[in-house]
Every structure is written in C-alpha cells, then in structure tokens.
Amino acid sequence: MIITITGTPGSGKTTIGKALAERLGYEFFSTGMLRRQMAKEKGLTLEEYNKLGEKDPSTDLEADKYQEKLGKEKDNIIIDGKLAFHFIPNSIKIFITASEDVRAERILNDTKERNQQKALTLEEQKKLNNERIETDNYRYKKYYGIAFDMKNFDFILDTTNESNVEKNVDKIIEFLNSRKHF
C-alpha cells in the first residue's frame, strides 16, 4: 500500500507522515525535505527556490519525477509531497490541514533548521505561509494544470484542535481500517 500525504504548511504533514510510517513499518519519503536540500545546494532558501520555480520548471520536475519513480518501484511507503497524490494515482491520498493561526504558530515555534525564511511575528508567518501556498499553486497550475480540489483526497485530517501526533495517526489508522486497507 502506498499512502500519499499533502496539506498546508504547518499542518503536521511530515511529522504525522513519519509517525504513521513508523507505526506501519513503512518507509517514509518527503519531497519537501528533498526540495529544501536542492534549494540549499543552490544557496537559496525554500522561498527563493519556489520563486525561481515560477520561471524554471526544473526546480519542480526533479522532485516530481522522484515521487513518480517511488510510486512505480516501491510498495508499503508513505510519501509526504504536495503533488504526490497526482503522481501516484493508485495511492491512498490524505490531506492534512489546520487553521491559519495554528499553522503559523507551529512554524514560528519550530526550532528545526528548515532552510526557509523565519518570521518574527505570527502575522509575518501567516503572510509567508500564504505566499508559499500561492507560489506552489501557481507552479502546479502552470506546469501540470493542477488545481487543488478536496475531491482528490480519500481522507482529510484537520489538526487544528489536536496537536498530539499519535492521536492524529490513530485517526488515519481508523480511516484505513474503515476502508479495509488492512
């Protein structure tokens, strides 16, 4: 079984994806981590790299081909990637979200080095999150004709009121069991 996870910045996609993979004994892959590394290698922040991607499709193509290849060559994996649902159509597709304030607060309080611009206030972080969503959506529409539609997803998890990772993983497992994926 292949599970693809996407969602909004700061919703918990990567954290929940890693915990779900560990619980299921699956391999975990993150195109976000790959893109951050690619940006760093070019001496850019993630935001600068995403902006470059509005003119240079190669910034997306490598990560997108990587996802597609994983979907064809591997099984029992979880992929955290914005377009993983599209490039691996036979996957179980999960979208994770949270309120704008909660997402901004999580990123603002994150102490991990992520090679991305760091805001000083909640309002600045909300602005950065919205800019990231806009540039992502612009590139996805421009290069692939993709617009996000919640109908593309099998399960939508809102983490606004639940920050406990294990409880969020439990909700996904419950969904998978209800659909007889196990």
C-alpha positions as CSV (number, residue, x, y, z in Angstrom):
1,M,0.0,0.0,0.0
2,I,1.2,3.5,-0.8
3,I,0.0,6.5,1.2
4,T,0.5,10.0,-0.1
5,I,0.2,12.9,2.3
6,T,-0.1,16.6,1.3
7,G,-1.6,19.6,3.0
8,T,-1.0,23.1,4.1
9,P,2.3,24.5,5.6
10,G,2.5,23.8,9.3
11,S,-0.4,21.3,9.4
12,G,1.9,18.5,10.5
13,K,2.3,16.6,7.3
14,T,5.9,15.5,7.7
15,T,5.6,14.8,11.5
16,I,2.4,12.8,11.1
17,G,3.8,11.0,8.0
18,K,6.9,9.9,9.8
19,A,5.0,8.7,12.8
20,L,2.5,6.8,10.6
21,A,5.3,5.2,8.7
22,E,7.0,4.1,11.9
23,R,3.7,2.7,13.2
24,L,3.0,0.8,10.0
25,G,6.6,-0.3,9.5
26,Y,6.7,1.6,6.1
27,E,9.5,3.6,4.5
28,F,9.0,7.4,4.7
29,F,9.9,9.9,1.9
30,S,9.5,13.6,1.9
31,T,9.7,15.7,-1.3
32,G,9.7,18.8,0.9
33,M,12.9,17.7,2.5
34,L,14.3,16.9,-1.0
35,R,13.3,20.4,-2.2
36,R,14.9,22.1,0.8
37,Q,18.1,20.2,0.2
38,M,18.0,21.2,-3.5
39,A,17.5,24.8,-2.6
40,K,20.3,24.7,0.0
41,E,22.7,23.3,-2.7
42,K,21.9,26.3,-4.8
43,G,22.5,28.7,-1.9
44,L,18.8,29.6,-1.7
45,T,16.0,29.5,0.9
46,L,13.0,27.4,0.1
47,E,11.0,30.5,-0.6
48,E,13.6,31.7,-3.1
49,Y,13.8,28.3,-4.7
50,N,10.0,28.2,-5.0
51,K,10.0,31.7,-6.6
52,L,12.7,30.5,-9.0
53,G,10.4,27.7,-9.9
54,E,7.8,30.1,-11.2
55,K,10.2,30.6,-14.2
56,D,12.3,27.5,-14.1
57,P,10.3,24.2,-14.2
58,S,13.4,22.1,-13.4
59,T,13.0,23.0,-9.7
60,D,9.8,21.0,-9.6
61,L,10.5,18.4,-12.3
62,E,13.3,16.6,-10.4
63,A,11.2,16.2,-7.2
64,D,8.1,15.3,-9.2
65,K,9.9,12.6,-11.2
66,Y,11.3,11.3,-7.9
67,Q,7.8,10.8,-6.5
68,E,6.6,9.2,-9.6
69,K,9.5,6.8,-9.6
70,L,8.9,5.8,-6.0
71,G,5.3,5.1,-6.8
72,K,6.2,2.7,-9.6
73,E,9.1,1.0,-7.8
74,K,8.2,0.7,-4.2
75,D,5.4,-0.5,-2.0
76,N,4.5,0.0,1.6
77,I,5.7,3.5,1.6
78,I,4.4,6.9,2.8
79,I,5.3,10.0,0.7
80,D,4.9,13.5,2.0
81,G,4.7,15.6,-1.1
82,K,2.5,18.4,-2.4
83,L,1.7,16.6,-5.7
84,A,2.3,13.0,-4.6
85,F,-1.5,12.3,-4.9
86,H,-1.2,13.3,-8.6
87,F,2.0,11.5,-9.5
88,I,0.9,8.3,-7.6
89,P,-2.7,8.0,-8.6
90,N,-3.1,4.5,-7.1
91,S,-2.2,5.7,-3.6
92,I,-4.4,6.4,-0.6
93,K,-4.5,10.2,-0.6
94,I,-4.5,12.1,2.6
95,F,-4.8,15.9,3.0
96,I,-3.7,17.4,6.3
97,T,-4.7,20.9,7.3
98,A,-5.1,23.2,10.3
99,S,-6.3,26.7,10.9
100,E,-4.2,29.6,9.6
101,D,-3.3,30.8,13.1
102,V,-2.3,27.3,14.4
103,R,-0.2,26.6,11.3
104,A,1.6,29.9,11.6
105,E,2.2,29.4,15.3
106,R,3.6,25.9,14.8
107,I,6.1,27.1,12.2
108,L,7.0,30.2,14.2
109,N,7.8,28.0,17.2
110,D,9.6,25.2,15.2
111,T,13.2,25.1,16.3
112,K,14.4,22.7,13.5
113,E,16.6,24.2,10.8
114,R,14.5,24.0,7.6
115,N,16.3,26.3,5.2
116,Q,13.3,28.6,4.9
117,Q,12.7,32.2,5.8
118,K,11.9,32.7,9.5
119,A,9.3,35.2,10.6
120,L,9.4,37.2,13.8
121,T,5.7,37.5,14.4
122,L,2.6,35.4,13.9
123,E,1.3,37.9,11.3
124,E,4.6,37.7,9.3
125,Q,4.4,33.9,9.4
126,K,0.8,33.8,8.2
127,K,1.9,36.0,5.3
128,L,4.9,33.7,4.5
129,N,2.6,30.7,4.6
130,N,0.1,32.3,2.2
131,E,2.8,33.4,-0.2
132,R,4.1,29.8,-0.2
133,I,0.7,28.4,-1.0
134,E,0.2,31.0,-3.8
135,T,3.6,30.2,-5.4
136,D,3.0,26.4,-5.1
137,N,-0.4,26.7,-6.6
138,Y,0.9,29.0,-9.4
139,R,3.6,26.4,-10.4
140,Y,1.3,23.4,-10.2
141,K,-1.3,25.1,-12.4
142,K,1.3,26.4,-14.8
143,Y,3.3,23.2,-15.2
144,Y,0.7,20.5,-14.7
145,G,-2.7,22.2,-15.0
146,I,-3.5,21.0,-11.4
147,A,-5.7,23.0,-9.1
148,F,-6.2,21.6,-5.5
149,D,-9.6,20.1,-5.1
150,M,-10.5,18.3,-1.9
151,K,-12.3,15.7,-4.0
152,N,-8.9,14.4,-5.0
153,F,-8.3,13.1,-1.4
154,D,-9.6,10.0,0.3
155,F,-9.3,11.4,3.8
156,I,-8.9,15.0,5.2
157,L,-7.5,15.4,8.6
158,D,-7.8,18.7,10.4
159,T,-5.2,19.0,13.2
160,T,-6.3,22.4,14.5
161,N,-7.6,21.1,17.8
162,E,-5.3,18.0,18.1
163,S,-1.6,18.6,18.3
164,N,-0.9,15.1,19.6
165,V,0.8,13.3,16.8
166,E,-0.1,9.8,18.0
167,K,-3.8,10.7,18.2
168,N,-3.7,12.1,14.6
169,V,-2.0,8.9,13.5
170,D,-4.8,6.9,15.3
171,K,-7.4,8.8,13.2
172,I,-5.6,7.9,10.0
173,I,-5.3,4.2,11.0
174,E,-9.0,4.3,11.9
175,F,-9.8,5.6,8.4
176,L,-7.6,2.9,6.8
177,N,-9.3,0.2,8.8
178,S,-12.8,1.6,7.9
179,R,-11.9,1.3,4.2
180,K,-10.5,-2.2,4.8
181,H,-7.0,-1.2,3.7
182,F,-5.6,-3.6,6.2
